[in-house]
Amino acid sequence: MRVREVEKEILEAFGLEKDVVSVSSYGNGHINDTFALEQKTQEGRKQYIIQHMNKEVFREPELLMENIAGVTEWLRKKIIEEGGDPERETLNVRKTTDGKYSYKDKDGEFWRVFHFVEDADCYEQVKNPDDFYQSALAFGHFQCLLSDYPAHTLHETIPDFHNTPRRYENLMRAVEEDCEGRVCEVLEEIEFAKARKDYTHVLCDLQKNGEIPLRVTHNDTKLNNILIDHETGKGICVIDLDTVMPGLAMNDFGDSIRFGASTAAEDERDLSKVSCDLSLFEVYARGFMEGCAGALTAKEVEHLTDGAIMMTLECGMRFLTDYIEGDHYFRIHRPGQNLDRARTQFKLVQDMEQKKTQMNEIVRKIAKEAEGV
């Protein structure tokens, strides 16, 4: 369903039906249908983001919006305390006319509205090291601002999202069932995952044993989820909060490294091109730890590199699982793309494992510099 089919109903629900200049499709997201609304006001014009929420991916939209509302209201308070601009440095949810965070239309579909952040944009790819640094700074600051938020009160909107042992179990189940007859094609990749079965437990076990804290995590820390200010080039606002849940800080760090420090595209077929760029790793680690401003524990810092390896391994297992099961989850644009994605991630894991000592040394160096040692 598109907003134009229910435009009047939706706009009235959020009190936006008056003085509408335009409603148009916006962005290139794959999950929710997103639209920009421009409204004429006494001061000039104001914009809003309207989204039709995807119930197939997020099966409990109201609980998801409770998470977003709780986190953004907390961020707003902290930003004000810091003397920042809460209108631009966090997403702001517009409530319905009856005070709710989302609206359920006559067809049972859910909608939400955010205030549009003016004079800022997001980038799909790392164009230069400073872009990567700015995203690291922003995601680190996000961790810092939410470091004392009661993470256990958030809903787990996608159960076991970064439960790496569970992802391994899902892969082994797919291998056993072999519903598409593809297992014979991927025996080498399956063995790669099996060889790392014990490793998949490392971070989850640390949290379970109370050695690292449960935190509010974003869980999709790609560059395009940071708004970059047009004038200053600074990362000002973390967006796309649908996957905000209880999690581990190392996973947020690691997913950024997986995406941004790789020397190749996610589905690169020539595996000789795939490696972890240590200079970009250092750029991101420096920005992330600077943004965290001491909020991470020593044990979390110690395992940041494991976060990078773990998230890359987990993503590879997810791609491989989807390929074996017939490409149902990840959108593909050509046959075998999920297998190529899995192979790329596994090659990146292998490269990170070989560079782990160097990566740990980089993290320790930055931590010592932060302490003034």
N, C-alpha and C positions, 0 to 999 in steps of 0.2 A: 504494500500500500504506500502511496506517495502522499505527501502533505497537500498537494493540490486537490486531491480527492476529498479531503476532509478539512480543508483550509479554514473554513469559518468556525467549525467546531473546535479545532485546536487553538486557533488564535483567541477565541472567546474564553476558552478554558484558562489561558494564561494572561488574559486581559490585554491582548495585543491586537485586537481587531480594528482599532481606530488608526487613521492616518498612515496606513501601510503604503509604502512606496513600491516595494518589490519583495517577492519571495522566490528564491532561485536555488538550484542545486549547488552544493558547496563541497570542495575537497575531493579526495579520492580514496576515502576509507572503504574497507571491504566488509565491515561488520554491520554498522548502522547506516541508515539513510540520513544524510545530513543536508541541511538547508540553511541559507542565510536570509534573515528577514531584515529589511531596512524600514525604519519607521520615522516619519516626520515628527519633530518635537519643537517646542518653543525655542530651544537652544540651537536647533539645526536638525541633524539626523542622528539616529541611534541604531545600532545593529545588534541583532541577537542570533544565536545559533539554535536552530530547532532540530531535534533528532528523533527519528522513529527507531526505537530500541529493538534489537534483534532478539526475540524470545527463544529462538533455537539455540543460540549461543549462551545467552544469559537467561536462564529459565525462571529466575525470581527477580524481575526488574525492580520491584519495590525495595527489596533488601539491598540490592546493588546501590540504589539511590540513597538509602540510609547510610551506607558506607561513604559515598561521595559527599553527602551533606555534612556528615560528622567531621570528615577530614578537612573539607574546604572551610568550614566554620572555624575549626581549630587553627588552620593556617592563617585565616584572615586575622584572627586575634593576635597570633604571634607576629605577623607582618606589621600590624599596627604598633605593637610593643617595640619593634625594631625601628620604627619610623619610616617604614616602607609604604608602598602604594598598594593597598589590598584590592583595588579595582583592576590592576594589571599583573600583580605578582601571584595571583591564584585564580582558579576558575571560580565564578560566582553563579550559583544556581538561582534561577528565577522560579519562584513558587507559583502554583496555580492560584486562582482567585479564592479558593477555599483552603489555602495554606499547605498544600501538599507539594512534594518534590517531583512528582510525575503525574501524568494524566492518562487514565485508561479510557479509550474512546469507545464508541458504540459497537465496534467490532472486536473489542477486547485487546486492541493493540496499545502499547505504551509509548508515551511521548515525554520529552523533557526539553527544557530551554536553559541555555547558558547566556550570560552577558558576553558579548563579543569583545575580545581584547584588541583594542585599536593599535595600529602602527607596529605590528609585529607579525612574524611569519615563521613557519617551520620548514626545515630543509629535509629532503628525502635522502641525501647522501652527504657524507663528510667531504666538503670541498677543500678544507685546509685544517691544519692541526688546531687552530683557535676555535673553530666550530666545535670540534670534539671536546676541547677543554671547556668551552662554555656549557656544553651539555653535561659534562661531568660535574662542574661546579653547581649547576642547577639541581641535578639529581642528588648530589651530596647535601646541598642546603635543604632539600626536601626531607632527607633523612634527619638532618639536624633539627629542623622545626618540629618534626613529629617524633623525636626521640623519647619524649615522655608521654606520648599518646598511649592510652591503654589498648594495645594491639589486639588483645584477646576479645575485646568487645566488638570487633569487626566481624561481619559475616564472611564465610568462605564461599564466595559466589561461584567459583569453579573448584570443586573439591579436588584436593591432591594436585593442584596445578603444577607446583614445583616439588612434588614428592618424587625424587629421582628413583628410589627403589621401586615405587609403584609403576613408574614409567618402564622400568626394566621388566617388571612382571607382565605388564601389558604387551611388551614386545615378545616375551617368551610364549605368552598365550596365543598371540597371532602366529608365531612360528609353528606351534603345535597344531593349530586349526588349519593353517595354510589354505584359506578359503578360495584364493585365486590361483593356486598352483605356482606361486612365484618364489617359494622358499629356495628351490634349487638354484635360482639365479643369484642369491645373496648369501651364500654360505660363508664367504669370507667376512662379510659385514656382521653377520650373526656372531661369528667367533670373536670378532673385535669387541662386541658388546659383552659377550660372556666373560672374556678375560678381565673385564672391569666391573664385574658384579659386586665384589666386595667394596670397591671404591665408591659405588653409587650411594652407599650408606653413610659416608664420612660426615657430611654436613648435617644430615638429619639426626644422626646419632649424637653429635655435639649438642644440638638443640634439645634433644630428648633428655640428655644427661645434665642439662642446665649449665653447660659450659659457654653457650652463646645465647643471647636473648632473642625472643620473638619480637619482631618489629613490624611497623607499618611499612609495607613495601609496595612499589608501583607494579612490578612484575612484567613490564613491557618497556624497558628503558632504552628505546631506540632514539636516535637523534631527532626523528620527526615528531617526537612527543615532547619537544621543548620549543617554546615560542622564543624567537630571537628578535630583539628590539631593532627596528629599522635604523634608528639613528646611531645607537651606541654599539650594535653588534653583540650585546650581552644577552645571555640566556636569562629570561625574566620569569617564565611561568611554565610549570609542568602541567601538561594536558593529558587527555585520554586516560581518565582515572577509573575506567571500568574494571580493571583488574587489581585495584587497590585492595589488599587483603593482608592478613597476618602472614609474615614470611621472614626471610633472612636477608640481611643487608648484603651479604656476599653474593646472593643470587642477582640482586639488582645491579651490582657492580659487574658481575660476570656476564650478564646478558649484553651489556653495553660493549664489553670487550669482544665477545663473540661476533657481534654485528659490526662494530666500528674499527677494530684493530686487525681484522682479516685483510689480507692483500688481494682477495679475490671475491667475486660475486658468490652469493649463497648457493647457486646451482652450477658453479664452474665445473666443466667437464675435464679440463686439463688440470689434474691435481698437482702438477709441478708448480703451478702458480699460487697454491694455497699455503699460507703461513701466517703466523702472528707477528705483526710489525711491532717490535719492542719499543721503538720510539713513540708510536701511538699508544702503546700500553702505558708507557711512562707519562705521557701527556694526560691520559685519562685518569690514571691513578693519582697523579698530583692534584688534578682538579677535583676529583671525588673526595679525597681526604681533606683538601682545603675547605670544600663545601660542608663536609661533615663537622668540621671545627671541633674535633676532639670527642664527638658523640659516640664513636665506635670504641668498643673494648679492645684490649690488646689481643685477645683471642680472635676477634673478628678481623682485625688487621692482619694477623698471622695467616688467616685462611682466605684472604682476598684472591690469591692466585687459584686456590681450589675452587672458588666461585666461578672463575673464568673457565676452568677446565670442566667443571660439573655442568654448567649451563650449556656448554657446547656439546658435551656428551649427551645430555638429556635431549637437546634439540635434535641431534642426529638420530637418537633412538626413536623419537616421535616421528621423524620423516620416514625412517625405515619401517616402523610399524604401519604407518599409513600406506606406504607402497605395498607391503605384504597384504594388507586388507583391501586393496583396490582403490586407493586414492579418494577416500571419502571425506577427509577432514581438511587437508590443505589444498587450496585451489591450485590446479596445474594448468599450464598453457601448452604442454607437449607431453607425449608419452615418456615415461621414465624420469620425469623431472624430480619427483620426490626421492627416487633412488640417487640421482645426482646430488641432490641436497644432502642426503644422508652421508654419502661418500665424502663430500666437501667438509661436513662437520667433523667426521671421524679423522680426516687428514689434519684438520686444524687441531683436534684433540692431541693427536700424535705429535705435532709440532710443539704445542704448548708443554706437553710432558717432557720433551727434550730440552725446553727452555725454562723449565720450572725453577731451577736454581737461580737463573738470571732474573726471572720475574719476581721471585721472592726478595732478591737483593735490592731490586728497584723499590719495592714496597718498603723494605726496612730503611733504605736511605731516605725516602720521603718522610717516613714516620720520625726518624731521628732529626731531620731538618725542622719538622714541625715542633719538636720538643726543644729545639735550640741546642741540640747536642753537636 
